Amino acid sequence: MKRKLMEILACPIDKHHPLDLMVFEEKDEVVEGVIICPQCHRWYPIRDEIPEMLPDELRKEAEDLPFLKKWKELVPENIIKEGKPFNLKG
């Protein structure tokens, strides 16, 4: 994902802009990272340079939780414990 894309992205749930970007791996573009809505605490993974900005009902827990676990040392604690739609609280 190109960093410049962050200038136009808004949360698909509450339409908040701007969103926060955390980069875990970067080459010419952001390869892996997470986009966070500071207003509703939803997080959206970036995998293989593609931001996955899906609404809750289209997200898959079986895909999102392993991603969150993989990067839990770099993801903000409030997202780990209270992030939506999935978190590592339990």
C-alpha positions in Angstrom: 0.0 0.0 0.0 1.3 3.4 -0.8 1.5 5.7 2.2 -0.2 8.5 0.2 -3.4 6.4 0.3 -3.8 7.3 3.9 -4.7 10.9 2.9 -8.0 9.6 1.4 -8.9 6.6 3.5 -11.7 6.9 6.1 -13.2 4.3 8.5 -15.9 2.3 6.6 -18.0 2.2 9.8 -18.0 5.7 11.2 -16.4 7.6 8.3 -13.7 9.0 10.6 -10.7 10.6 8.9 -7.7 10.7 9.3 -6.8 7.2 10.4 -3.6 6.0 12.1 -1.1 3.8 10.3 1.3 1.4 11.9 3.9 -0.1 9.6 5.3 -3.5 10.5 7.1 -4.3 7.2 7.9 -1.8 4.4 9.8 -2.0 1.1 8.8 0.3 -1.7 5.3 0.2 -0.2 3.8 -0.9 3.1 3.8 -4.7 3.0 2.3 -5.4 6.4 0.8 -3.1 8.9 -2.4 -2.0 10.5 -4.8 0.9 10.0 -6.5 2.1 13.1 -9.6 4.2 13.5 -8.9 6.3 16.7 -12.6 7.1 17.1 -14.2 3.6 17.1 -11.1 1.5 17.8 -11.5 -0.7 14.7 -8.4 -2.0 13.1 -7.8 -3.1 9.5 -4.9 -5.3 8.5 -2.6 -4.6 5.6 -1.4 -7.9 4.1 0.7 -8.3 1.0 0.5 -4.5 0.4 -3.3 -4.6 0.4 -5.3 -2.7 3.0 -8.4 -4.8 4.0 -11.0 -2.1 4.9 -14.0 -4.4 5.3 -17.0 -3.8 7.4 -17.4 -6.1 10.5 -19.8 -8.5 8.9 -17.4 -9.4 6.1 -14.3 -9.9 8.4 -13.2 -13.3 9.3 -12.1 -14.0 12.8 -10.0 -17.0 11.7 -7.9 -14.7 9.5 -7.8 -11.6 11.7 -6.9 -13.1 15.1 -3.7 -14.8 13.8 -2.7 -11.5 12.2 -3.2 -9.7 15.5 -1.3 -12.4 17.4 1.6 -12.2 15.0 2.0 -8.5 15.5 0.8 -8.1 19.1 4.1 -6.7 20.3 3.8 -3.8 17.8 0.0 -3.1 18.0 -1.2 -0.6 20.6 -2.5 -2.2 23.8 -5.9 -0.6 23.5 -6.4 -2.4 20.1 -5.1 -5.7 21.5 -7.6 -5.5 24.4 -10.5 -3.6 23.0 -10.1 -3.5 19.2 -13.1 -4.1 17.0 -14.3 -6.3 15.6 -11.8 -8.8 17.2 -9.3 -8.5 20.0 -7.1 -10.7 22.2 -8.9 -9.8 25.5 -10.0 -13.3 26.3 
